[in-house]
Amino acid sequence: MQIPKPDQIEVIAPNLKRRLSGVTATIVRLVPIQARDIGIVATGPGLPPSVPHVPLWRLPLLPRRRQVWHARRNTEMLLGLFLKTVFRMPLRLLFTSASQRKHTGYTKWLISKMDMVVATSSRTASYLERPCRAILHGIDTGAFSPPDDRAALRTSLGVPNGVLVGCYGRIRAQKGTDAFVDAMISILPDRPGVTALVMGRATESHGAFLEGLRAKVHDAGLAGRIRFLPEVTVDRMADWYRVLDLYVAPQRWEGFGLTPVEAMACGVPVVATRVGAFEEIVTPQTGALVAPDDIPALATATAAFLDDPARLSAASEAARLRVEESFRIEAEAAALIAIYREMLA
């Protein structure tokens, strides 16, 4: 990816976290697309070569021209303020908020210093005590698409060719992995053709949580039918959605939550909890919504799809169509670029 010349940089997207996170993934996905239409660079550690970026130390040396500083974390808002007030960089400060909880006094103060604020969903916007624009995340609908031959793909990945239900992401209580496991333990005994896949990574502090889930599945006699799979790289995720018949997003809390969009883009209906942006993503035509932490409701909604192949098939087509119409990453990139240009004017 070609990096804009210093005097062509109009937008800087900081990423001040080395470990992979949702914010990092957003920057890695968006910036290369935005770079086709505006002079944008990222900055910070651990960014791949596909993302145009400049080292942090070079920022104060950039030509003195108006630029948008697009922060997505508190630390990035603070650094933008520092560069603007101490190094006198003529920055216009933009913050994207994904949080769905009451902000601390410190965060409120940082947000009050921003020139403009974007929220990733209407619910997120309701937690901000100032005007903002709501821009939903999008994905690459070319990279995430329905399979050409699901049976062949399942064989290549070593998964059964029956009915597959998946739950992917970090393995921890916040993500509701235990709620998914409990729901599967309740409905799988009466549905011998169904297998559940749990894929993701448990960090060290959540290792005991994962081992507890494995033990619970073993004690239920379902070790072969509720499978725990290791995390795979981002470029391999689409295939793991493509093998599914149904995706379950059982989170107890979420900022936005992109996995339902990724699943739907691959033609997979979704049963999700009413957290994050899920109520703005999942419709009655594409899946079902239940209250967070309501395991009986989660099990019932999942079973209703598994027991109705015609409904599952119709929801599969509707899911793909919804993503194509409302969650393309090009639309997200264009909406943000429009804000950049407004702030630069």
C-alpha positions, 0 to 999 in steps of 0.5 A: 500500500502506497503511503501518502507524501507528508504534505498529502496527509489529511487524516491520521488514524491512531492505533495505540494498542499492540494486541489485536482488538476490535478497534485495531481490526476496524482500522486495518479494514477501513484505512486501506479502503479510505486511502483510495479517496483521501490522504489517510494514514494510521499510526501506532504499533503492530500495524500490518504492511497493508495499512498505510502508516507513519511512525508515531515519532514522525507526527510532530514533523509533519507539514503544518496543515489542517488534519483530522485526528480520528481517535477511537480510544481514550489514550488516542483522544489524549494524544491528539489533545497533546499534539494539538496543544503542546506541539501546536499541530493544527488538528481537528479532533474526531472520536468514534465511540463504541461504548454502551455504558455511562462514561467516567468523568475523565472520558466525558472531559476528553469527549468534550474536547473533541470537535466532532463525535461518531457513534457506532450505533443508535444505542451507543449514541444514547450514552453520549451527552453531546450531539453525534453522528451514528455510522454502523460498521460494515464488512467486505462482502466479497471476502465474506460471502456464501460458500460455493460448495458447503459439503466440500468445504466442511470436508476440507475443514474436518467438520461433520456434514450435518447441521452446524451451529457456531459461536465464535470470538473470545471465550469469556463470560462477557461474550456469553460462551457459557450461555451458548454451551448451556443452551446447546447442552439443553437442546442437542440431546433431542437433535442427534444430527446437530453439532455445535462449534465453539471457536476462539481464544481464552486469555490466561485470566479466562483459562479456568472459565474455558476448562470449566466449560469443557468439563461441563460438556464432558459431564453432559456426554456431549464432548463429540458434539460440542467442539472447542476449536482454536482461534484462526487468523482473520483471513480464514474466518470466512470459511468457518462461517460458511460451514455453518447453518446457524450462528449464535451471538450470546453476548452479555455486553458488546460495544458493536459486535461484528460477528453477526454481520460476518455470519450473515454476509456468508448466508448464515442466519443469526440468533443474538442477544439484545446488546451492542448493535445487534438490534440494528443488525438482526431482523425477524427475517434474518434471525431472532433476538433474545434478552442477554443471559436468558438461556432458556430463550436462547435455547428456544430461539435456536431450536426453532430454527434447527427444527424448521429447515424452510425458515432456516433457508429463507433466513439465509437468503435474507441475511445475505441481502441485508448485509449487501444493502446495509453493512458494506464496508465501502458505505462506512468508509464513505460516510467517514470520509464525508465527515473528514472533508466537512471537518477539513473544510 
